[in-house]
Amino acid sequence: MVKNKQSQPLVTPSNSHLWRRSRWKSSHQLRRINENSDWFERSFVGGAFKELDLGVDEETWKKNWRLVPMKKRKRIEEKVKSVQADELKTMWEKIDVVHEARSLMAKYV
């Protein structure tokens, strides 16, 4: 049981389910915030910031990214997902071309 400074229980059997739900919700929201920030750092966009060395250290651009409104960050995230999907499609097309070329070489050798 969690108690406050006056030794009165903050969490009682009658409200413990609310406390657990609240604690879970807080940790879940924190995890989602971290995940939302992490995708940017792991994406090619974050990599570009690191590679281009625009005179801004990594902690500064991470902090600046966190200040961008969530709606705008989501828009960038959707664009990144679209680019990644296009890259994946291109990779499969390249694999198909290599497979076809290999099949033709096997047929005529």
Order of alpha helices (4+ residues) and beta strands (2+ residues): alpha-alpha-alpha-alpha
